[in-house]
Amino acid sequence: MEIIKIDKNSGIPLLGVLPFGIIDRYHNSMIQIRATTLCNANCEFCSTDAGVNSRFHKINYEVELDYLLEWFEYVAKLKKEKLTVFLDSVGEPLMYAKFLELVKGIKESGLSERIVTVTNGILLDKKKIIELKKNGLDQINLSLHTLDYEKGKKFFGMQNYDVDKIKETCIEIVKNGIELWLVPVYLPGVNDKDIEEIILFAKEINAKVGLQKYEKHKMGRKIKAKEETFFKFYRKLEELEKKFDFKLVYKGNEFKIKKAERVPVVFENNEKIQAIVKLEGWYSGQKIGVAKNRCVTILDCDKGINSRINVIIKSHTDGIYLAK
């Protein structure tokens, strides 16, 4: 699978698209940073269809470290607040070769309040955990959907997935003073018992649990599990809270996120713009164009790289621009 490297010389802005760069979703002090789309797993219910067995993605992206840090500082100054920086990915964040340096660079900038990442934990070991703590990582959200050995291999699509090693990793994270959240996806009728075992494990090692609602995505992988309403999902959380005397329902103000400026929206719906095609898109038939220092995903586009084309903005949700 081809990996497209994005650096300062590429002319690719790091705002405007979903798979890479920086995403500013709300009027608050949290941003997402996506350095890579690479993934080392093939999760059975992956919402983004990431990994080597992807049906829809024929390319991956990776952003050069200094360029990413340059854009982080630019966005942080626009936000006018110290930021909670969420290092996530449509794949696995720790597949980024310079992940340790990314954490360190963000911390040393003085522009972050807190640095958080999400991971499947497979690439973590004692040495890396110690280095992450030293470099400034505050919190790890670890995707753990079962403690069963065979189910784990099935869920992650990896015959060498070792849930015992992941449990040891969890213990090491807590031991080194990084806040640990176990973030299983609740699959009704599939991992109900597993969720209860994960809660007990979290209590045992002094970790928190952030249960995720299973949702089916058009381009994601699907599993035979019921997609519940939010009402039923939260009712389930409340039942589990009472059963295990363990907090599972959190409100937004408990995460210490402050109000902040938004990165300016530069295009409106139905606006006609001229863009330069710069990259193949993450999905077949798409291109990524550039206009007004933003990236724009152009749907149903067969134009060549560096073509200058007229398009219409179809949506701009959370600063993610789609055009046609």
N, C-alpha and C positions, 0 to 999 in steps of 0.2 A: 504494500500500500504506500503510495507516494506521500512524503511529508513536505509540506510547503513551509519554508522558513520565512518569517516576517521580521524585518529589521528596519532601521531608520532609512536605509537606501531603497527599501521596497516602495515607499510612498503610500503605505497602507496605514490609515489612521486606526487607533485602537478603541474607537467608540463606534457603535452603530449596528454591530452584528452579534449573534448569539454564541457561536462556537469559540471565539477567542477575543481577547482584549479585556475591556473594562465595562461593566454593566452597572448603571445607576438607576435602580428601580423606583425609589421612593424619595419623598422629601425628608430624608433622615440621614443619619451619619454612617450608614453601612453601604459599602460597595462590594461588588464581586469582581475578582480578578481571575481570568482564565488564560493560563500560559500555554496550555497544550490541549489537544483533543484526544491524544493517545490513551489507550486503556489496556491493562494487562489481564482483564477478565472478560467474560462473555455472559454477563448476568442474564438469567432466564427471563426476567421481566424488566430489562433495561428500558427506561423511557426514551432514551436517545439512540438506541441501536448502536452503541459504541462497541469497540473491540475488534479483534481480527476476523470474526465471523459476521461482521456487519453486512446486511443486505443492501443498505442504501448509501453507505459512505465509501467512496473509493479513494479519498484523500484525507490526510490529517494536516493540522496546522500546529506550528510551534513558534512562539514569539521570543525574540532575542532578549536576554535579561536586561541589559542597560536601556534598551528601547522601552521595555515594559515599565521599568522604574521611572523613566522620564515621563511617561504618560500618567503613571500613578501620581507623581508630584503635581502635574498639570491639573488633574481631576481634583486632587485634595485641595488645591488652592481655590478652585471654583466652588467647592463645597463649603469652604470657610469654617470647617470644624475638624477636630481630630477624629479620625475615622475608625470604625470597626471594619477591618478588611477580611473578607471571606474569600479564601483561596480555594475556589471550587473548579469544576470542569464538567464538560459533557462526557468526559472519560474518567481518568484517574489522575488527580493532581500530582501525585508523587512520581508519575512517569516523566515529569519535567526534570531533565538532568541537573538543572541548577536550582532545584527547589530550595535547598538550604540557603543558597545565596540570595534567593528572592525574599525569603523570610527576613534574613539579616538586613538586606537593603531597605525593606519597608520599615523595619524597626529603627534603623539608624537614621532614617529620614526625619524622625521626630514628628511625623504627620499622622501616625496611627495611635489610636487608643487601645486597640486590642487586635490581635491577629488570630484568625480561626481557619482551620482547614477541615475538609471532609475526605475520608479515605476508606478503602476496603481493608487497609491494614497489612496487606500481603507484603509490601515492600519495606515495612518497618522492622527494625531490630533495635536492640539495646543501644548500640552506638549511635544510630540515627536519631533515636528519641532524645538522647542526651544532647546531641548537637542542635536539634530543633528547639529544645528548651533554652539552651545557651544563646541561640540566635534570636530568640524573642517570641516563639510560638506560645500562645496562651491556651488554646483549646483545640482538641481534636474531636470531630464527630466521626465515629467509626461505624461503617455499615456492617451490621451483624444481624442476620435474619434467622439464625438457628444455631443451636449448640450441638446439633446432631451431625456426626461426621459425614454420612452419606448425603443427607439433605444439603449440607454446605457445599459439597462438590457439585451437586445438581443445580442449586441456586446460582452459583457463581460460574457455572459452565467450565470448571477446571478440575481435572482429575487429581491434580496435586494440591488442591485447596486443603489446608490443614487447620481445622477449627481449634485444635489444642494449641497450636502455635499462636493463633489469633488471640486466644484467651491469655496466654503468657504475655503477649504484646500489650493487651489491655492493662494487665497488672503493672507492667513496666511503665506505661504512660502515667498512671496514677502515682506510682512510686517516685517518679521524677518531677512531680508537681505541675504537670499539664492537666488542665481540666478535661475530663473525658465524658463524652456523651455517646452512648450507644444509640444508634438511630435505625432500628429495624423497620422494614416495610411490613405492615400488617396485611397478611394475605388471608382473608376470611375463609375458613374451611381447609386451609393448607398449613399454616404455621401458628395456629392458636396456642397450642401447648408450648411451642418453641418460644413464643413471646413471654409466656409466664416464666419460663426457665431463664430467659435473658434478664427479666426484672429481678429475679432472685440473685443472679450472678452480679448484676449492677449493685444491688444492696450489699452483697458480700465484699466487693472491692471498692466501694464508695465512689461509684460512677453515677451519672444521671442517665435518664432514658428519654429520648425524643421520638415517640412512635410516629411513623409516617403512614399516611393514608395511601393505599394502592389506587392508582388511576391508570386507565388505559389510554395510551397515546397513539394517534393514527400511524405514526412512523416508528413507534417503539415496539419492543417485543412484548408479547402477551402471555399470561399464564392463566390456567383455569381457576380463577378466583373471582369472587363476586366484588364488584366495585360498589362499595357502600355509599350512602349519603353522608354528608358531614354530620348530620344530626345523630345517626346511628354510630358513626365513628367516635364522636365525642362521648356518647353514652357508654360505649365500650371502654373508653379511657377512664371514665368515672368509676365504672364497675371494677376495673383492675386496680385503680387507686385505693378503693375501699378494701378490696380483697388482700392486697399486699402492703397496705399502709405506706404507699410510696408515690411521690408526686409525679404525675404524668401530664397534667394540663397546665400550661404556662400562658400567661398573658404577655402582650407585647412590651409593656412597661417593665417587665421583670428582666429584660435583656439589656437594660441600660443604654438603649439606643436613643439618641437625641435628635431633635429637629435640625435640619440643615438645608442649605440651598441645593437646588437641583442643577445638574449639568444642563445648560440651555438646550431646548428643542429647536432644531434648525430647519425642520421641514414639517409641513402640515399635511393632513390627509387630502388627497386629490390634487396636491400641488404638482405642477409640471416642472421637472428639473432636467438638467443635462449632466450625465455622469460618464466617467471614464471607466471602462471595464478593466479590472486589474487582476482578478483571481477567478479560478474555478470555484463554484459554490460548494458547500458541504453536501448538498443533495444534488442528484443528477438533474440536469436541465437548468440549474441555477448558476448565476455569476455573481461576483461581488464587485460592485462599482464604488467609485469614490467621488464625492462632491461636498463642498463646504467643510472640508476637514472631518468628514464622517464617512464610514462605510455604509453601503446600502446593498441589501440582498435583492438581486433582480431575478424575478421568477420567469420561467419559460423563455430563457435567453440563449440564443445560439450565436451571438456576436463574438468575434475574436478578442483576445487580450489586447488592450490599449485602444480598442474602438471607443469612439465618443458617441453616445446614444442619448436619445430623449426618452424619458420614462415618467410614469406618474406614481407618486407615493400612495400606496394602498393602505398602509397602517404605520403607526409609530409608537407602539406600546413599549413603555419603559425605556425609551430611547433606542429601541431596536427598529430599524427602518426596513420595510418591505416595499418593493416597487415592481412595476410591470410595464 
